[in-house]
């Protein structure tokens, strides 16, 4: 029976026929791997996700974590799933060999992770947070910090978090007030409160490694004065054993609409519940140089933004597969025009509007998965290419695509989840079917790791204009190369190439028009429609690139790819015209409206 988590056939096509992941094994970083090791990792991920993560997804949602004032409690299946994940070696597959990892390409690891995100986003969040935390410390931490904290995370004994937001600051990190005071022994004592901390407290693993943004008194104001600290739940002794409890404790839990399986906390640092070493304050260890914390944290934040897009994609994808299976089995109604009520009912997939909804979902979720894996492939190119120009090109492309890969799946795979509910009809709105939970879980992805609006400001306010627009120009150039290859094939591919070229022209022209007057407020008033339009153009490009890879392929799988691409070019890409028109017009409706009339 085919999995309803992800399509293994689609993953195989994307990894090998389209992105040529196997070619990465010819590079020194990945020389120990082969197609066989990639397939083995994917098969293991699917099996563990299916057997140990998916079964408790609904229980995780119905029995959310609770705090008794001293301890955070979760259902026991969560801990067991994390133990199996670590025991099978999955916790180390993407990590560097220098810390005991298997150093598998990021694009393959992302495909493996998608199985866990589709199976149980609540439990899988502990894994992605830990991976991002470990990667940041590998890049910017000291050798001692790597040995003390990263190795246990790679082994699955410690988990990690990122602590940015505060109750009074939200996304405005320049307004954080958590402070870190230097101690005589070279450590720091951290005081303050952090909000919305996923994985912030639990007893799933031996220790929790918090990465905390704080300001050292006397430093520069605003974001320029932010530093980064490791603040573990338990201090670690020189021999690696656990020491005293640090003074970082939960003040309470946030109760969420979805994503309930991931404990989310308000954390207090240094409020006196514990006094490590007999002194006030939570013990923290400075990462890198003072006042460079936000730059370091972006290493984890950028990875987290891609991870959010991947999670949104996985939820949309599994919802699509479940609604597809339901539509093939559910009998209801008869063909349009059938007059005899005694004729047998047909599966609802026989009805045109149901096929429309399924095709829309397919175009969104397969397009989003292509986007996520393409960005992961860029990470591999950036990290492993022996050609400096190719690595720099990948870095610039990844930079401009990051706000899109975070936001586009969060918007359109949520729409796929909505359509999955609609395909199920009234049943889809009940807790007896999975699709209502997928929708609730996915709704958070447009918010965390930078809201939709923040990603829009990043794209139009920074990425599109930085270095004279070099990143946006590279994106347009890369997509036009796909259009040229498609045009050479003739037929439908050539038709879509012309449509894509026109949309790419609007992408570049509209960014210029928005900034024509040089007024940031006016230029960015309609940044969100620009993000949405460019996201659609990017996904259209990747659909066309898939069509080029699928050219000549025969059978239902390839016909499905062609049908989904046709839907996207004919039903979705035309949406971008009015959005580009609005942005280029300099419309000031939302800029000039008085808050008093709202």
DRENZARO-888333 format. One line per 2 residues: number of its first residue (from 0); their letters; for each residue x, y negated, z negated of C-alpha. Coordinates in Angstrom, 3 decimals. Last residue first. Example, Ala and Ser with C-alpha at 12.3 -4.5 7.8 and 13.67 -1.06 7.14 Angstrom:
REM residues 2
1 = SA = 13.670:1.060:-7.140; 12.300:4.500:-7.800;
END
This chain:
REM residues 598
597 = XX = -9.927:-50.634:-11.105; -10.773:-54.323:-10.802;
595 = XX = -8.423:-55.489:-13.566; -5.431:-53.654:-12.119;
593 = XX = -5.562:-56.171:-9.260; -5.177:-54.713:-5.793;
591 = XX = -2.236:-56.264:-3.933; 0.101:-53.292:-3.644;
589 = XX = -2.597:-50.672:-3.036; -4.106:-52.631:-0.150;
587 = XX = -0.828:-54.009:1.206; -0.775:-52.307:4.622;
585 = XX = 2.674:-52.661:6.141; 1.332:-51.441:9.464;
583 = XX = 4.147:-48.887:9.759; 2.936:-47.017:6.657;
581 = XX = -0.667:-46.852:7.857; 0.240:-45.845:11.405;
579 = XX = 2.546:-43.101:10.075; -0.345:-41.728:8.041;
577 = XX = -2.778:-42.014:10.960; -0.422:-39.979:13.187;
575 = XX = 0.622:-37.416:10.565; -2.698:-35.562:10.481;
573 = XX = -2.069:-34.468:14.100; 0.571:-32.033:12.749;
571 = XX = -2.070:-30.032:10.865; -4.730:-28.706:13.230;
569 = XX = -3.014:-28.205:16.577; 0.623:-27.780:15.572;
567 = XX = -0.134:-25.898:12.365; -2.773:-23.647:13.898;
565 = XX = -0.514:-22.762:16.820; 2.311:-21.938:14.418;
563 = XX = -0.009:-19.649:12.451; -1.121:-17.878:15.631;
561 = XX = 2.450:-17.444:16.889; 3.587:-15.970:13.591;
559 = XX = 0.613:-13.618:13.532; 1.412:-12.484:17.070;
557 = XX = 4.931:-11.725:15.827; 3.626:-9.515:13.017;
555 = XX = 0.926:-7.916:15.152; 3.298:-6.545:17.764;
553 = XX = 5.882:-7.824:20.210; 8.825:-10.168:19.770;
551 = XX = 9.859:-11.996:22.917; 10.480:-15.246:21.092;
549 = XX = 10.457:-14.688:17.310; 13.614:-16.754:16.673;
547 = XX = 12.257:-19.584:18.861; 8.924:-19.310:17.087;
545 = XX = 10.674:-19.582:13.722; 12.339:-22.813:14.842;
543 = XX = 8.939:-24.101:15.923; 7.529:-23.342:12.491;
541 = XX = 10.556:-25.023:10.929; 9.949:-28.173:12.966;
539 = XX = 6.258:-28.189:12.052; 7.305:-27.867:8.392;
537 = XX = 9.551:-30.913:8.756; 6.836:-32.932:10.497;
535 = XX = 4.325:-32.049:7.780; 6.746:-33.141:5.080;
533 = XX = 7.406:-36.354:7.017; 3.698:-37.162:6.913;
531 = XX = 3.295:-36.395:3.212; 6.396:-38.364:2.254;
529 = XX = 5.238:-41.335:4.357; 1.755:-41.219:2.824;
527 = XX = 3.484:-41.333:-0.603; 5.801:-44.239:0.241;
525 = XX = 2.900:-46.561:1.005; 3.771:-49.362:-1.394;
523 = XX = 7.447:-48.567:-0.887; 8.261:-51.103:1.809;
521 = XX = 6.094:-53.799:0.253; 7.742:-53.517:-3.151;
519 = XX = 11.192:-53.080:-1.633; 10.954:-56.246:0.519;
517 = XX = 13.517:-56.047:3.354; 10.974:-57.255:5.904;
515 = XX = 11.616:-54.388:8.318; 11.806:-51.767:5.559;
513 = XX = 8.506:-50.045:6.370; 9.105:-50.521:10.094;
511 = XX = 12.477:-48.760:9.936; 10.996:-45.786:8.076;
509 = XX = 8.176:-45.737:10.613; 10.536:-45.610:13.584;
507 = XX = 12.472:-42.611:12.287; 9.487:-40.413:11.472;
505 = XX = 7.550:-41.681:14.491; 10.290:-40.425:16.817;
503 = XX = 10.237:-37.107:14.994; 6.490:-36.845:15.592;
501 = XX = 6.943:-37.424:19.335; 9.705:-34.826:19.498;
499 = XX = 7.526:-32.331:17.624; 4.644:-32.703:20.069;
497 = XX = 6.994:-32.259:23.031; 8.560:-29.170:21.450;
495 = XX = 5.082:-27.764:20.783; 4.293:-27.773:24.497;
493 = XX = 7.702:-26.239:25.304; 7.050:-23.413:22.816;
491 = XX = 3.630:-22.782:24.339; 5.070:-22.149:27.777;
489 = XX = 8.741:-22.915:28.473; 11.674:-21.248:26.725;
487 = XX = 13.973:-24.201:27.476; 11.615:-26.452:25.579;
485 = XX = 12.111:-24.356:22.446; 15.879:-24.774:22.516;
483 = XX = 15.476:-28.513:23.035; 12.909:-28.792:20.243;
481 = XX = 15.276:-26.983:17.867; 18.001:-29.527:18.680;
479 = XX = 15.435:-32.237:17.996; 15.036:-30.889:14.447;
477 = XX = 18.747:-31.241:13.780; 18.878:-34.784:15.179;
475 = XX = 15.850:-35.889:13.167; 17.342:-34.503:9.962;
473 = XX = 20.720:-36.049:10.734; 19.109:-39.439:11.325;
471 = XX = 17.256:-39.149:8.008; 20.507:-38.424:6.211;
469 = XX = 22.536:-41.152:7.914; 19.948:-43.878:7.257;
467 = XX = 22.554:-46.636:7.032; 24.384:-44.932:4.204;
465 = XX = 21.144:-44.519:2.201; 18.002:-45.623:4.076;
463 = XX = 15.834:-42.479:4.351; 17.265:-40.854:1.215;
461 = XX = 16.790:-43.826:-1.072; 13.457:-45.691:-1.061;
459 = XX = 11.637:-43.583:1.525; 12.612:-40.165:0.156;
457 = XX = 13.237:-40.979:-3.505; 10.128:-43.152:-3.715;
455 = XX = 8.088:-40.287:-2.285; 9.631:-37.842:-4.763;
453 = XX = 8.575:-40.174:-7.587; 5.038:-40.332:-6.206;
451 = XX = 4.669:-36.542:-6.081; 5.867:-36.352:-9.656;
449 = XX = 9.405:-35.607:-10.752; 10.538:-32.272:-12.175;
447 = XX = 6.943:-31.639:-13.299; 3.864:-33.127:-11.705;
445 = XX = 3.011:-31.609:-8.308; 4.020:-28.215:-9.715;
443 = XX = 1.493:-28.398:-12.545; -1.473:-27.556:-10.307;
441 = XX = 0.108:-24.240:-9.355; -0.763:-22.467:-12.596;
439 = XX = -4.386:-23.554:-12.379; -4.677:-22.438:-8.750;
437 = XX = -2.963:-19.117:-9.424; -5.308:-18.597:-12.360;
435 = XX = -8.370:-18.978:-10.127; -6.857:-16.565:-7.589;
433 = XX = -6.368:-13.650:-9.961; -9.931:-12.326:-10.001;
431 = XX = -11.913:-11.449:-13.145; -11.388:-15.011:-14.376;
429 = XX = -14.191:-16.252:-12.155; -14.136:-18.960:-9.481;
427 = XX = -12.942:-16.558:-6.816; -15.958:-14.350:-7.439;
425 = XX = -18.232:-17.167:-6.301; -16.678:-17.102:-2.838;
423 = XX = -13.495:-15.046:-2.529; -12.528:-17.005:0.590;
421 = XX = -13.134:-20.231:-1.329; -10.778:-19.185:-4.123;
419 = XX = -8.090:-18.442:-1.532; -8.806:-21.849:0.035;
417 = XX = -8.009:-23.556:-3.257; -4.830:-21.505:-3.560;
415 = XX = -3.835:-22.611:-0.052; -4.495:-26.207:-1.103;
413 = XX = -2.084:-25.619:-3.995; 0.297:-24.290:-1.353;
411 = XX = -0.175:-27.621:0.387; 0.587:-30.037:-2.427;
409 = XX = 3.299:-28.285:-4.431; 4.667:-26.799:-1.201;
407 = XX = 5.211:-30.328:0.176; 6.504:-31.883:-3.055;
405 = XX = 9.677:-30.063:-4.085; 10.847:-29.068:-0.608;
403 = XX = 10.183:-32.642:0.540; 12.087:-34.337:-2.286;
401 = XX = 15.036:-31.987:-1.576; 15.016:-32.326:2.236;
399 = XX = 17.044:-35.552:2.385; 19.798:-34.243:0.109;
397 = XX = 19.788:-30.784:1.662; 20.470:-32.319:5.064;
395 = XX = 23.329:-34.389:3.642; 24.899:-31.418:1.884;
393 = XX = 24.539:-29.180:4.949; 26.294:-31.766:7.107;
391 = XX = 29.048:-32.009:4.527; 29.559:-28.235:4.574;
389 = XX = 29.601:-28.181:8.374; 32.175:-30.970:8.448;
387 = XX = 34.348:-29.229:5.852; 34.419:-25.980:7.903;
385 = XX = 35.212:-23.082:5.566; 31.540:-22.917:4.658;
383 = XX = 30.817:-21.398:1.248; 29.191:-23.957:-1.038;
381 = XX = 27.514:-26.298:1.438; 26.465:-23.482:3.749;
379 = XX = 25.118:-21.470:0.835; 23.168:-24.490:-0.413;
377 = XX = 21.892:-25.016:3.143; 20.630:-21.426:3.148;
375 = XX = 18.678:-22.228:-0.014; 17.136:-25.188:1.806;
373 = XX = 16.116:-22.931:4.707; 14.727:-20.439:2.173;
371 = XX = 12.445:-23.047:0.617; 11.315:-24.465:3.979;
369 = XX = 10.616:-21.018:5.449; 8.620:-20.145:2.347;
367 = XX = 6.633:-23.361:2.799; 5.819:-22.570:6.420;
365 = XX = 4.764:-19.052:5.444; 2.568:-20.512:2.713;
363 = XX = 0.999:-23.346:4.681; 0.441:-21.634:8.042;
361 = XX = -0.864:-18.505:6.338; -3.257:-20.514:4.194;
359 = XX = -4.648:-22.315:7.257; -4.997:-18.990:9.044;
357 = XX = -6.901:-17.524:6.109; -9.241:-20.503:5.946;
355 = XX = -9.900:-20.413:9.678; -10.414:-16.635:9.558;
353 = XX = -13.070:-17.190:6.899; -14.674:-19.835:9.102;
351 = XX = -14.826:-17.455:12.058; -16.537:-14.574:10.272;
349 = XX = -15.023:-11.131:10.902; -12.777:-11.555:7.870;
347 = XX = -16.020:-11.259:5.907; -16.023:-7.498:6.429;
345 = XX = -19.154:-6.562:8.373; -22.662:-5.654:7.245;
343 = XX = -24.280:-2.637:8.823; -27.094:-3.211:11.351;
341 = XX = -30.522:-2.964:9.735; -31.013:-6.733:9.845;
339 = XX = -31.069:-6.567:13.682; -30.626:-9.993:15.242;
337 = XX = -26.855:-10.400:15.475; -26.122:-13.879:16.833;
335 = XX = -23.103:-14.515:14.648; -21.786:-11.144:13.495;
333 = XX = -23.345:-9.749:10.319; -23.320:-10.713:6.683;
331 = XX = -21.151:-9.520:3.808; -18.743:-6.663:3.307;
329 = XX = -15.642:-7.470:1.244; -12.697:-5.264:2.193;
327 = XX = -10.759:-7.250:4.796; -11.591:-10.565:3.160;
325 = XX = -10.369:-9.273:-0.213; -7.017:-8.203:1.218;
323 = XX = -6.600:-11.617:2.864; -7.621:-13.374:-0.364;
321 = XX = -4.963:-11.414:-2.248; -2.313:-12.112:0.386;
319 = XX = -3.125:-15.841:0.379; -3.045:-16.073:-3.406;
317 = XX = 0.325:-14.296:-3.415; 1.684:-16.843:-0.953;
315 = XX = 0.310:-19.924:-2.681; 1.782:-18.832:-6.003;
313 = XX = 5.120:-18.046:-4.365; 5.185:-21.381:-2.545;
311 = XX = 4.485:-23.369:-5.705; 7.286:-21.476:-7.440;
309 = XX = 9.682:-22.157:-4.564; 8.803:-25.854:-4.555;
307 = XX = 9.453:-25.962:-8.293; 12.761:-24.146:-7.762;
305 = XX = 13.854:-26.691:-5.160; 13.138:-29.416:-7.704;
303 = XX = 14.915:-27.381:-10.380; 18.063:-27.202:-8.272;
301 = XX = 17.946:-30.966:-7.899; 17.344:-31.341:-11.634;
299 = XX = 20.193:-29.013:-12.599; 22.893:-30.877:-10.678;
297 = XX = 20.963:-34.079:-11.400; 21.849:-33.488:-15.054;
295 = XX = 25.492:-34.177:-14.334; 24.756:-37.580:-12.804;
293 = XX = 22.346:-38.344:-15.648; 24.968:-37.463:-18.222;
291 = XX = 27.816:-39.567:-16.951; 27.838:-41.982:-19.916;
289 = XX = 30.544:-40.016:-21.780; 32.647:-37.587:-19.748;
287 = XX = 32.097:-33.857:-19.282; 29.450:-32.211:-21.444;
285 = XX = 29.503:-33.495:-25.016; 28.798:-30.849:-27.646;
283 = XX = 25.838:-31.355:-29.972; 25.219:-30.526:-33.630;
281 = XX = 21.712:-31.559:-34.700; 21.790:-34.308:-37.325;
279 = XX = 22.434:-34.558:-41.039; 25.471:-32.855:-42.632;
277 = XX = 25.769:-29.730:-44.769; 27.604:-27.912:-42.007;
275 = XX = 24.283:-27.519:-40.220; 21.550:-29.384:-42.119;
273 = XX = 18.182:-27.888:-41.178; 14.710:-29.434:-41.464;
271 = XX = 16.462:-32.806:-41.488; 15.053:-34.707:-38.516;
269 = XX = 18.151:-34.103:-36.414; 16.489:-33.172:-33.139;
267 = XX = 12.712:-32.753:-32.910; 11.294:-30.842:-29.974;
265 = XX = 7.824:-31.266:-28.444; 7.252:-27.948:-26.793;
263 = XX = 6.145:-25.951:-23.779; 6.005:-22.150:-24.041;
261 = XX = 5.776:-20.666:-20.564; 2.827:-18.265:-20.330;
259 = XX = 0.354:-21.118:-20.046; 1.360:-22.208:-16.545;
257 = XX = -2.228:-23.466:-16.402; -4.452:-26.042:-18.066;
255 = XX = -1.792:-26.619:-20.697; -1.627:-26.706:-24.481;
253 = XX = 1.545:-28.529:-25.547; 3.261:-26.980:-28.532;
251 = XX = 4.292:-28.510:-31.843; 7.089:-30.195:-33.761;
249 = XX = 9.545:-27.610:-32.481; 12.939:-27.477:-34.179;
247 = XX = 16.484:-28.580:-33.438; 18.619:-28.855:-36.557;
245 = XX = 20.993:-26.016:-35.773; 20.601:-22.638:-37.458;
243 = XX = 24.004:-21.536:-38.671; 26.213:-19.009:-36.903;
241 = XX = 25.627:-16.531:-34.110; 28.499:-14.299:-33.077;
239 = XX = 30.779:-15.283:-30.204; 34.057:-14.748:-32.103;
237 = XX = 34.525:-18.502:-32.502; 31.068:-18.846:-34.063;
235 = XX = 28.029:-20.040:-32.113; 25.606:-22.584:-33.555;
233 = XX = 21.977:-21.545:-33.312; 19.330:-23.487:-31.368;
231 = XX = 22.133:-24.766:-29.161; 22.656:-28.477:-28.378;
229 = XX = 24.811:-28.923:-25.282; 25.069:-32.645:-24.611;
227 = XX = 24.720:-35.029:-21.693; 25.357:-38.787:-21.769;
225 = XX = 23.116:-41.700:-20.799; 24.548:-45.225:-20.913;
223 = XX = 24.260:-45.973:-17.197; 20.587:-44.981:-17.353;
221 = XX = 19.708:-48.098:-19.312; 22.224:-50.052:-21.377;
219 = XX = 25.954:-49.333:-21.462; 27.310:-47.484:-24.524;
217 = XX = 27.545:-48.852:-28.053; 25.635:-45.962:-29.607;
215 = XX = 25.999:-42.772:-27.517; 22.784:-42.212:-25.602;
213 = XX = 21.067:-38.847:-25.187; 20.176:-36.336:-22.479;
211 = XX = 19.986:-32.818:-23.881; 20.937:-29.468:-22.377;
209 = XX = 19.438:-26.935:-24.803; 20.978:-23.470:-25.069;
207 = XX = 18.534:-21.073:-26.716; 19.791:-18.110:-28.740;
205 = XX = 19.333:-14.371:-29.334; 16.569:-13.960:-26.766;
203 = XX = 12.760:-13.867:-26.711; 12.502:-15.545:-30.098;
201 = XX = 10.904:-18.766:-28.897; 11.510:-22.506:-28.693;
199 = XX = 11.942:-25.062:-25.901; 11.157:-22.691:-23.027;
197 = XX = 9.647:-25.643:-21.194; 10.398:-28.921:-22.969;
195 = XX = 7.518:-31.320:-22.308; 8.730:-33.883:-24.886;
193 = XX = 12.074:-34.612:-26.540; 12.551:-36.314:-29.912;
191 = XX = 15.571:-37.961:-31.490; 18.831:-37.522:-33.380;
189 = XX = 21.988:-35.754:-32.141; 25.168:-35.377:-34.155;
187 = XX = 28.257:-35.211:-31.995; 31.276:-32.910:-31.925;
185 = XX = 34.906:-33.989:-32.111; 35.419:-32.925:-35.752;
183 = XX = 34.971:-36.468:-37.088; 31.434:-36.782:-35.709;
181 = XX = 30.300:-39.025:-32.850; 26.670:-40.129:-32.939;
179 = XX = 24.276:-38.938:-30.249; 21.072:-40.908:-29.747;
177 = XX = 17.613:-40.054:-28.449; 16.050:-43.372:-27.384;
175 = XX = 15.048:-42.719:-23.786; 13.953:-45.833:-21.888;
173 = XX = 16.313:-45.526:-18.898; 14.783:-42.087:-18.388;
171 = XX = 11.493:-43.479:-17.134; 9.873:-40.125:-16.315;
169 = XX = 8.095:-39.965:-19.667; 9.562:-42.667:-21.906;
167 = XX = 7.470:-42.895:-25.100; 7.053:-39.146:-25.656;
165 = XX = 10.563:-38.301:-24.444; 11.631:-36.667:-21.204;
163 = XX = 15.034:-35.111:-20.516; 15.642:-31.829:-22.315;
161 = XX = 16.692:-29.032:-19.923; 16.442:-25.462:-21.188;
159 = XX = 18.523:-22.315:-21.424; 18.207:-18.652:-22.388;
157 = XX = 20.760:-16.538:-24.232; 21.311:-12.743:-24.163;
155 = XX = 20.607:-12.318:-20.422; 24.197:-11.439:-19.552;
153 = XX = 24.527:-14.558:-17.389; 23.181:-16.591:-20.314;
151 = XX = 25.721:-14.979:-22.663; 28.509:-15.931:-20.214;
149 = XX = 27.301:-19.502:-19.888; 27.232:-20.483:-23.564;
147 = XX = 30.508:-19.809:-25.337; 32.764:-18.953:-22.395;
145 = XX = 31.417:-21.770:-20.216; 31.507:-24.248:-23.106;
143 = XX = 35.116:-23.289:-23.840; 36.107:-23.723:-20.196;
141 = XX = 34.551:-27.174:-20.283; 31.233:-27.981:-18.639;
139 = XX = 30.596:-29.743:-15.337; 30.055:-27.176:-12.577;
137 = XX = 29.759:-24.013:-14.642; 27.688:-25.956:-17.179;
135 = XX = 25.252:-27.011:-14.479; 24.978:-23.499:-13.077;
133 = XX = 24.247:-22.053:-16.524; 21.396:-24.517:-17.103;
131 = XX = 19.921:-23.837:-13.674; 20.003:-20.076:-14.221;
129 = XX = 18.463:-20.394:-17.669; 15.626:-22.578:-16.407;
127 = XX = 14.965:-20.150:-13.562; 14.786:-17.128:-15.865;
125 = XX = 12.574:-18.701:-18.539; 10.211:-19.807:-15.750;
123 = XX = 9.781:-16.182:-14.653; 7.536:-15.463:-17.641;
121 = XX = 4.969:-18.135:-16.823; 5.242:-17.738:-13.054;
119 = XX = 4.232:-14.099:-13.205; 4.191:-11.965:-10.075;
117 = XX = 4.610:-14.712:-7.471; 7.456:-16.333:-9.399;
115 = XX = 9.057:-12.941:-9.932; 8.895:-12.055:-6.236;
113 = XX = 10.163:-15.531:-5.316; 13.296:-14.908:-7.359;
111 = XX = 14.437:-12.216:-4.925; 13.978:-14.545:-1.936;
109 = XX = 15.897:-17.259:-3.783; 18.692:-14.778:-4.549;
107 = XX = 18.936:-13.944:-0.853; 19.241:-17.620:0.132;
105 = XX = 21.639:-18.289:-2.736; 24.107:-15.741:-1.455;
103 = XX = 25.070:-12.996:-3.945; 27.828:-13.896:-6.421;
101 = XX = 27.485:-10.713:-8.471; 28.017:-12.546:-11.755;
99 = XX = 30.529:-11.767:-14.480; 31.595:-15.297:-15.332;
97 = XX = 34.234:-15.672:-12.606; 32.026:-13.658:-10.232;
95 = XX = 29.782:-16.693:-9.983; 26.071:-16.273:-10.666;
93 = XX = 23.524:-15.217:-8.051; 23.123:-11.571:-9.107;
91 = XX = 23.596:-12.111:-12.849; 20.091:-12.005:-14.316;
89 = XX = 19.131:-9.243:-11.867; 21.551:-6.819:-13.514;
87 = XX = 18.908:-4.166:-14.177; 19.319:-4.580:-17.944;
85 = XX = 18.773:-8.349:-17.727; 15.445:-8.128:-15.904;
83 = XX = 14.408:-5.209:-18.108; 15.066:-7.319:-21.199;
81 = XX = 13.159:-10.275:-19.743; 10.150:-8.043:-19.067;
79 = XX = 10.267:-6.620:-22.597; 10.362:-10.097:-24.116;
77 = XX = 7.301:-11.155:-22.141; 5.409:-7.938:-22.875;
75 = XX = 5.524:-8.693:-26.602; 2.914:-11.524:-26.369;
73 = XX = 4.392:-14.815:-27.510; 4.822:-16.327:-30.985;
71 = XX = 6.635:-19.561:-31.852; 7.908:-19.646:-35.429;
69 = XX = 7.779:-22.038:-38.380; 4.588:-24.076:-38.203;
67 = XX = 2.527:-21.164:-36.896; 3.197:-21.994:-33.239;
65 = XX = 1.219:-20.320:-30.468; 2.145:-19.031:-27.020;
63 = XX = -0.779:-18.430:-24.632; -2.923:-15.335:-24.944;
61 = XX = -5.225:-15.571:-21.899; -2.482:-16.690:-19.526;
59 = XX = 0.152:-14.210:-20.656; -2.525:-11.505:-20.643;
57 = XX = -3.301:-12.402:-17.022; 0.371:-12.153:-16.004;
55 = XX = 1.036:-9.038:-18.084; 1.005:-6.474:-15.248;
53 = XX = 2.802:-8.782:-12.765; 6.103:-8.987:-14.654;
51 = XX = 7.185:-5.416:-15.452; 6.115:-3.089:-12.619;
49 = XX = 5.610:-5.473:-9.705; 8.414:-7.882:-10.574;
47 = XX = 10.781:-5.007:-11.344; 9.946:-3.243:-8.061;
45 = XX = 10.065:-6.360:-5.879; 13.364:-7.464:-7.413;
43 = XX = 14.902:-4.016:-6.943; 13.837:-3.931:-3.292;
41 = XX = 15.248:-7.411:-2.698; 18.547:-6.573:-4.420;
39 = XX = 18.912:-3.353:-2.424; 18.139:-5.185:0.809;
37 = XX = 20.904:-7.695:0.113; 23.328:-4.938:-0.910;
35 = XX = 22.579:-3.042:2.319; 22.920:-6.129:4.508;
33 = XX = 26.413:-6.468:3.096; 28.223:-7.975:0.120;
31 = XX = 31.799:-8.084:-1.170; 32.695:-10.750:1.408;
29 = XX = 30.272:-13.273:-0.063; 32.687:-16.003:-1.167;
27 = XX = 35.218:-15.061:1.538; 32.768:-15.598:4.408;
25 = XX = 31.878:-12.757:6.769; 29.054:-11.699:4.446;
23 = XX = 27.305:-14.977:5.293; 26.491:-13.605:8.750;
21 = XX = 23.950:-11.270:7.112; 21.831:-14.268:6.160;
19 = XX = 21.036:-14.845:9.833; 18.447:-17.548:9.056;
17 = XX = 15.843:-16.443:11.648; 16.080:-12.732:12.360;
15 = XX = 17.793:-11.778:9.106; 16.434:-13.800:6.204;
13 = XX = 13.189:-15.096:7.681; 12.265:-11.853:9.435;
11 = XX = 13.096:-9.710:6.406; 11.133:-12.045:4.127;
9 = XX = 8.143:-11.812:6.467; 8.293:-8.031:6.473;
7 = XX = 8.580:-7.928:2.674; 5.349:-9.935:2.490;
5 = XX = 4.958:-11.411:-0.983; 3.029:-10.594:-4.157;
3 = XX = 0.122:-8.649:-2.644; 2.392:-5.722:-1.854;
1 = XX = 1.392:-3.410:0.994; 0.000:0.000:0.000;
END
